[in-house]
Amino acid sequence: MGQAIAFYTLAAFILGFAVLVVTTKDTVHSVLFLVLDFLFVAALYVLLDAPFLAVIQVLVYAGGIVVLYLFVVMLVNLKRPPEAHHDPHRRTKLGLFLAVAVLLELGAIAVYQTTRPVLSVPGAPMPVTGNTEQVGWLLYTSYLIPFEIASMLLLVAMIGAIVLAKREL
């Protein structure tokens, strides 16, 4: 009974902070509400006996991602009027082609994942013990392709942020 009350209380806080993230007009306050939201999600992971996910939630999301968001908020001048000119170096057709290619690749991976035969016996024990070892084992065996796709997307986002932040000489 007490665990159910704690779960619903944490869920209410998570939902409340998520609404505040979206509805707050000040972007810095929105990011701070996002930090609180991430911390309550980490508390929910602790309640559900997933301490590894709770630590990763705090380190990666409440730490790194929020710092990145604050950096972008401080970097972008929101009070500046939009630019009136069109960039002649923009390659719209190339960008559209690359986006379609990535979507086709993701679709092919999804179809392959759903149609391939299962190689492992369901319910077979993993060769490792412990929460962290099991997450690592699954991450580098069953979920290797999504892990690599996520790393490539983060790399592309980082390069895009560098290009956008570069000052014109």
N, C-alpha and C positions, 0 to 999 in steps of 0.2 A: 504494500500500500504506500509506504513512504517513498519507494523508488518510483512509483507511478506519479506521485505528486511532484517529485523533483524533476522527472522527465517533462511533465506538462508545464511546469514553471519555466524550465529552461527553454522549452519550445515556444512559450509565449514571449519570453524575452528576445529570442532569436527572430521571431516574426515581427515584434515591435521595432527592433533596431533595423531590420530590413526595410520596413515601411519608412522609417525615419531617413534611411540612406537615400531612398528614392524621392521623398517629398521635401527634404531640406533644401533651401535655396542657396545657402553658402556651401561651396564645394569642400572647403576644409572641414567644416562640421560634418558633412556627408562622409568624408573619409574617416573621421574619428568614430562616427557611428558604425562604420564598416569594421573598424578594429574591434569595437565592443561585440559586434555580431560574430566575428571570427573567434573571439575569446569564449563566448558562450557556446559556440559549436564545439570548441575544444573541451569545454566542461561536459558537454553532452557525450563526447567520445569517452571521457573518463567514466562517466556514469554507465556507459554501455560496455565497460571492460575492454576498451581498445586504447591503451596508453600510448602505443606507438603512433597511432593516428592523431592522438591529442597533441603529442610533442611536435609532430610534423605540421599539424595545423597551426600551432603557435609560431614555429620557426619559419615556415615557408609563407603562409598567408598573413598572419598577424604581424610578421616581421618584414619579410622581403617584398611581398606584393604590395602591402600598404605603403612602404617606403617608396616603391616605384610610383604608386598612384599620387602620393604627395609631391614627388619630384615632378611629375607631369603637370599637376595642378599649379605648382609654382613656376614651371617653365612656360606654360601657355598663358598668354595675357588675354584673359577673357573680356576685358573692357575695350580692347582694340576692335575697330570696325573690320568687317570682312574685306578681303582683298578684292579689288574691282577688276583686275586683269586675269586673263587666262594664261597659264603656263604653256609656252610653245613646246617645251621639252617633254610634256606629259605624253606617255604612250598608252592611251586608253585601250586600244585594240589588243596590245600585247598583254596588258593587265587582265583584261577580260578573258583572253585565251588561256593564260596561266591559271586563273581562278577556275575556269571550266575543267582544265586538266587535273587540278588538285581534287575537285569534286568527283570527277570520274575515277580517279585513283582510290579515293575514300570509298566510293560505291563498290568498286571491284574488291577491295579488301573486305568490306562488309559482306558481300556475296560469298567470297571465299571462306570467311570465318563461319558462315551459317551452313555452307554445303559440305565442308570437309568432314571426314569421319573422325570420330573421337578416338584418339590413340591410347589414352590412358583409361584404366578401369575406374569407374566411378566409386568413390569411397576408399580408394587405395591410399594408404598413408604416405605422407611426404617423407623424403629422406632427411628432413631437418626438423628440429623441434624449436618451439618458442615463437612468439608473435612476430618479432622482427625478421627472423630467418624465414618464416613462411611467406611473409610479404615479399622479401627479396627473391625467394625461389619462384613465386608466381610471377613477379614482375619481369624476371629475366628468362622465363620459359613460356608460359601461356600468353602473357601480355607484352611480349617484346616489340611487336609491330606498333601497337598503340603508344608504347613508351617512346619509341623512336620518332613517331609522328609528332608527339607532343614536344620532344626536344627540338625537332626541326621548326615547328611553329614558334617556339620561344626564340630560336635563333633568328628567324625572319622578323619577328617583332622587335628584337633588339637592334637589328640592322636598320629597320624602318625608323625606330626612335632616334638612332644616331643620324640618319639622313635628314629627318625632320628638324632635329635640334641644331644641325650644322648651320652656322651663320654664313651668309653670302659675303664674299670678299669684294 
